């Protein structure tokens, strides 16, 4: 069965929003990882560890958003 046009558009918009959020989360995770590495080199291991945990949380959220976006079915 075919999705009505307004439902199809909403699904496509939601899928795009999830993909954009995943991309932003990956970007933030990369920046946090670089900062954590620099803090580790400067002798701040506790702060570096905290940033690494936050980095992993952003990456996990990115993976979840990409998986959810991939699971959305839009019927033509």
TANORZI-V855586 format. One record per pair of residues at least 6 apart in sequence whose ideal C-beta (glycine too) atoms are under 7 Angstrom apart, sorted by the first residue. I is the first residue (numbers start at 1). GAP is how many residues later the second one is. Records with the same first field share a line. If there is no record, write none. Layout:
I = GAP + GAP
This chain:
1 = 74
2 = 73 + 74
3 = 8 + 71 + 72
8 = 66
11 = 61 + 63
12 = 62
14 = 58
15 = 54 + 57
18 = 47 + 50 + 51
19 = 50
21 = 44
22 = 40 + 43 + 44
25 = 33 + 36 + 37 + 40
26 = 33 + 36
28 = 30
29 = 26 + 29 + 30 + 33
32 = 19 + 22 + 23 + 26
33 = 22
35 = 16
36 = 12 + 15 + 16 + 19
39 = 8 + 9 + 12
40 = 8
